Amino acid sequence: MLDETQRRIFDRLAVFAGSFTIEAAEAVVSGDGVDEWEVLDGMLALVDKSLVIADETADATRYRLLETMRQFGNANLTAVDIDALWRDRYADYVLSRRPHLHGSGDMAALEDVEREIENIRVALRQAVDDRSSSRFEELLSATYTLWQARGRNSEGASWAAELLGRPDLDPRARIVALGFAASVTSNTSLAVAEEMAAAAADLSATTGAAPPLVAMSAMNLCDMMQGRTDAALAGCDRVMEMIADEPELFIRGWALLNCIAVLATCGASERLDAHQRDLDALAEQLDNRHLQASGANSLAPIIHVFDPEGAHEYLLRACALNDELGNTGANSTTTMFLALHELRSGDAGAAAQWARRSLELCVDVGPSFIAQTTNAIVAIVKRASPSDAAVLLGALRAHRARKQQVGTEAEIDAEARYETSLRRALGDQFDARYAEGLALDETDMIANAFTQLEAIATP
């Protein structure tokens, strides 16, 4: 038999779809007849009655309800029409972690939040369905690194898509959320990312509620990947002009990070030093590990120019740090630059191994970068088999046409050079092999690329 306090605690714990800590339970459950100090005693009593399961780990104890018990408690909350209230309390708990996720202690906070992912999904779904508040926009911004930094770009993009068509209840929250949404979505769909970035810019222009820093920096990335170099560089200038108007340092840092990636990829090396110093200072001030690590990734495209002797070690360290932080999305491109570095150094086998890893990561977490990595793979295959490289080049061109992804200016130039050299090497055979590639769909193109890389990596 449960007393009244234990019954209230049990029912309110039903808002947790997954496991939870005592700290989360205290934040969510207390109030309206339950003091915070009563939560632990009440939960321990429920554990003794086998209504709550306690899972001991080396780090902490996490609690959970069996699904049948959760449904029972949920029904009790629903019956008195307060289930939304307590789910909102859980959303507030997640939002309370934002200062850590975007500041000092971000990696520990991210680990904690990741263990709460099932609960977060429930909170996000309820927030999406509630069009009377901006809680969804705030939650999406707070959990940005959960999607961007932990290889969940596709899921993050799915949540981000829910922003489109929502009302402008809190323009600042919406501008910020659309910016982060555009940034994570750029990994999966440039067209949708551009739509989100444009919506943020329009809302900023009409309300003046916030500068659309992250949105504009994401648009710059999209422009760059569509060969619009001048637009991308001009966009970086606009971001820098308005960056001082943004009070939140993490937002400044992320906008700077995207701009540095654009400048590096476009070869605007003369403008990098000052921006990199600004980013380093922000990351240090915030003590944010994710920003600190991501700064290394943004310089990957140009490190072989800045430091040709140390480029290999620099890229290896960046990859290792990404692995340590679980940032698989960043490694989809950093490993590609490692492959190109090995190719410049004359080690085709090592280049093929890194390119294979890059393509695997692109398929898993960064579909927008499949074309970029395949461009590098054509260069690797061309040295071993011009005939097979012609097939892959045709497949790449067909892929770009389907995805309406032109490529960066450097990639466009590289592909033109590949075609010229392959036509010279193959003569009349080029057109037939190129046409074979044009007929391949994305799945066949990727399979072909893996086959060629395997042959080069393990001769």
N, C-alpha and C positions, 0 to 999 in steps of 0.2 A: 504494500500500500504506500502510495506517495503522499507526502504532505503537500500543501498548496505551493510552497516555494519550489520544491522538487518538480512538481507538475509543470509549473511555469518554465523552469529551466529546461526540462525535457522537451516541451513543445517548441520553445524558441531555438533549441539546438537543431531542429529539423530544417532550418534555413541553410545549413551547411550540406552541400551536395557531396562533398568529399571530407577528408580528415581535417582536423583543426587543432590549434594549440590552445592551451588554457588562456593565453593572452588574448587570442582572438575571441574566445568564448566570453571572457570578461567584458571585452569591448562591445560585443554584440548583444549579449543576453541581459546584462544589468540594466536596471531602470524599471519604472512602473511596477513597483512591488518587490523587486529583487535587488538587494544591495550588491555591489561588486564583490565584497568580501564573502558573500554567500555562495558565489558561483562555484568556487573550487570545492567547498564542502558538499554542495548539491551534486556536482558532477561525480565526486568520489562515491557518494551514496548511490548514484545511478549506475556506476561501474560495478559496485557490489551487488546490485540487483540485475546485472547483465543487460541493462537497457542501453548502456554506452560501453563501447569497446576501447580499452586503452592499449595502444601499440607502443612498446618501448623500443627506442633506437639508441644508438650510441650518443646522439646529440641531444635528443629531447623526447618527451612523450607526446604523441599525437593521439587524438581521440576521434572516434567516428561512431555513427549510428548504423546498425544494420538497415538495409533498404526498407524492410517491412516496418521497422520502428520509425524510420524517418517519414515514411508515408503516413503513419498513424499520427505523429506529431504535427505534420503539415496539415492534415485534415482538421485537427483541432484549431490550428491558427486560422485556417480558411473559414471554418464554421463561424468564427466570431469576427471575420473580416479584418484581421490584423496581420495576415501573412506578409503583405507588401511592406508594412511598417518595419518588420524585423529584417526583411531582406535589405531594406534601405539602410538599416543599421550596419549590416555587413558591408555594404558599399561604402559607407562612411569610414569604416575601419580600413578598407583598402586605400581610400583617399588619404587617410592619415599617414600612409607610408610614402606618399609622393615626395616629401622633402628629402627622404633618404634615397629613394630611387633616382632622384634627380640631383642628388648632392652627395655628401659624405656617407660612407657606409653603403654605397649602392649595391655592391656585389652581395653582401650579406642580406640586404633587403630583397634583392632579386631572388636569391635562393629561397627566402621565406615565402615570397609571393608565388614563386613557381610551385611550391608544395601546396599552395591554395588554389591551383588553377581550376579545378572542378567547381569550387565555390565562386571563383571570379566569373566563370562562364555563366553561371546562374544569375549573378548580380548584373552582368552585362546584358543578358537577355531581358531581365526585368526592366533595366534602364532603357533599353531600346524601345520596349513596349510602352513606356511612360513618356508621352509627348508633352507633359505638363511641366517638365523640369529639364535642366541641362546636365543632369547627373551622368548620362551616357557620355557626353562630350568630355566631362571631367575624368571619368573612369578611363576612357580610351587614352587620354593624354597621360594619366598617371601610370598606366601599365604599358606605355610605348615600348620600353626596352624589353619587356617580356616577349613581345612579338618580334621586334627588330633584332635583338641581340641573342636570341635563343633558337634561331632556326625555325620560327613559326610564322614566316612571312605570309604564307598562304592563309593561315587562320587569321592573322592580323588584318590582312587585306579584306577578308570576308566581314570582319567586324567593322572595318573602316567604311565599307560600302553602305553600311546602315546609316551613315551620316547624311548621305545624299537624300534630299527631300525633307529632312527634319526642320522644324521651325527655328527661327533665330531668337531664342528666348534670352540667351546671354551671349551677345556678339563676340566678346573677347574669348570666352570659353570655346565658342564654335570656331573662331579663326585659328586658335592654337590647335584644336583637335583636327581640323581639316589639314593643317600643315603637317602634323605627325602622321595623319592618315595618308597624305600624298607621299610622304617619305617612305613609309613601309610598303605602300602599294606599288611604288616605282620598281620594286623587285619582281613584281608579277605582271603588271600591266602599265605601260607608259601612258596609254590613252586615258585610263581611269585616273591615274595619278595627276595628269594634266588637268582633268576636269575638276578634281578636288582642289588643286592649287589655284585654279582660276576662280573657283567659288570663294575661297578664302580671300583672295585679292579683291574681288568685287565687294565682299562684305566689309572689308577694311576700308575700301574707298568710300562706301556709303555711310559708314557709322563712325569711322575713326577710332574704333574701340581698341584696336591693337595693330601694330605693324605685322604684316603677314610674312615674317622672317623665314620660318621653316618652310612654309608653302612656296615662297619665291625661290628658296634655295633648292627645293625639290624640283620646281619647274626648270631651274637652270640645268639640273642633271638630265631631265627629259630632253631639253633643247640640245644639250651636248650629244646625247645618244641618238638624236635624230639628225645629226650633222649640222645643226644650227649653231655653229661656234660663236659667231658674233653676238647672237641673242643671248647665249649662255654667259659670255663674258660681260656683256652689258648688264645682265641680271645680277651678276655678282657685285658689280659696282653699286647697283640700287640697294642691295642688301646691306652693303657696308655704309651707305649713306644714312640708313634708318636704324642701324643696329643699336645705337645708343638710346633709342626711344623705347627699347624693350627692357622692362625691369627684371625679368626672370633670367638668371644667368645661364641656366641649362638650355633655354631656348636660344639664347645668343650663341652658346657653344655649338649647338647642333647645326645652326645656320652657317656658322663659320666652317664647320667640318665639311659640309656639303660644298661650300664655295671653294675650299682648298682642293677638294677632289676634282672639281671642274677645272680650276686653274692648272692643276698638275697634269690632268689628262689633255688639256688643250695646249700645253706647253708654255703657259704664261709664267715662266719661272721667276721673272723679275719681280712679280707681285707676291710671291709666296712667303718670303721671309717674315714680313711684318704680320701677315695674317696668321702664320704658324706661331709666332711669338704671342699673339693675342689669344689664340686657342690654348696654348700651353699655360698661359697665365690664368685663364678662366678655369681650366681643368684643375690646376693646382689650388686655386681659391676655393673651388667647390669640393676638392678632394674626391673627384668623381672618376673612378677607375675606367668606366666605359668610355668616357670622353678621352681620357689619357691614352687608352689603347687604340681607339679609333683614329687618333691623330696619326699614328704610324701607318695605318691602312691608306689614309688619304694621300700620302706621299709615295705610295708604291709605284704608281705609273712613271715616276720621274726620278726615282732614287738612283737609277743606273747612270743618269746624267750628273746628278749632284755628287755622288760618291761611287764611282765605278768600282773601286777596289773593295769597298765595304758593302756593296749592294746585296750580295748574296747573303751575307750574315744578317743584314738588316731585314730582308724579306723573310728569312727563316725565323728570326725573333718575332716578327709580326705574326706569322702563322702560328707559332707556338703560343703566343699570348692570346690569339683568337681561340685556339683550342682550349686553353686554360679557362677562358671566360665563357666558353660555350657559344662563341659568336661565329657560327658556321656560315652565316650569310656573308660576312666580310671575307671569309676565306675562299668563297667561290671566285672572287676576283684576285685576291692576293696570291693564291696558288697559280693563277693564270700568269701573273707577272713573274712568278718564279720560273714557270715553264719558259717564258720568253727570255729570261735571263740565262737559263741553261742553254737555250738554243743559240744565243749570241756567243756563249762561251764555247760552243762546239760540242756539247754533250747532248746529242739527240735522244739517247735513252733516258737520261734524267728529265729532259724536257717533256718527253712523252708520259713519264710517270706523273709529273706534276699536272700536266694538261688533263690526264685521265681523272685525277682527283678533282680538278676544277670543274670538269664537265659533270661529274657525279654530284657535286654540291649544287651546281646550277640547276640540274634536273630536280633535285630534292627541295631546294629552298630559294633559288633565284632564277626563275625561268626567263626573266628579262635579259639575263646575261649569257644565255645559251649562244646567241649569235656572236657575241664578243669573244667567247672562248673558242667557238668553232673557227673564227677568223684566225686565231693563234694556231689552232690545230692544222689548218691548211698550210701554214708556213712550215710546220714541223713535218707534215706528210710530204710536202713538195720536195724536200731534200732526199727523201727515201724513194718516192714513187710519184713522178709527175703525173702519170696516168690516173692514179687514185686521187691525187690532189685535185685534178680537174673535175672528177665526179663530186668531190666534197665541196668544191667551190660552187658548182651548179646547185647543189643541195642547199648551201648557205644562202645563195641569192634567192632561191625559191622560198626559203624560210623567212627571209627578210620581207619579201613581198606579201606573204600571208600575214605576218605580224605587223605589217606597215611600220617596220623599224629599219630606218635607213642606215643607222650606225654612226659612230663618231666620224669626224673629218679624217682622222688618222686611219680609221678602219676602211673608209671609202677609198682613200689613196692606196692603202695596202692591197685591197682586193683588186684594184685596177692594175697594180704592179704584178700581182700574182697572175692575172689573166694574160698580161703581155708576155711574161716569162714562160708560162705554160704553153701558150700558142707557139712560141719560138721553139720550145723543146719537143712538142708533140706534133707540130705541123697539122696535116689534115686530120689526124686522130682527135684533135682537141674538141671539135664541135660535137662529135658523137659521145665522147666521155662526159662532156659538160651537159649534154642533153640527158644522159642517164641520171645525173645528179638533180636536174630540174624536176624529174619525175618522182623523186623521193619525198615522202612526207616527213614530218618532224621525227617520228619514231625511227624510221629507217635511216634518216640522216644521223641521228645520235648513235644508232647501232653501228653504222658504217664507221663513224669517227672512233668509237671504242675499238673496233676491229683493227683499224689502221694503227692506233696508238699501242695496242697490245703487241702487234708485230714489231714495232720499233722498240718498245720497252724491253721485250724479251726476244731478241733475235735468235 
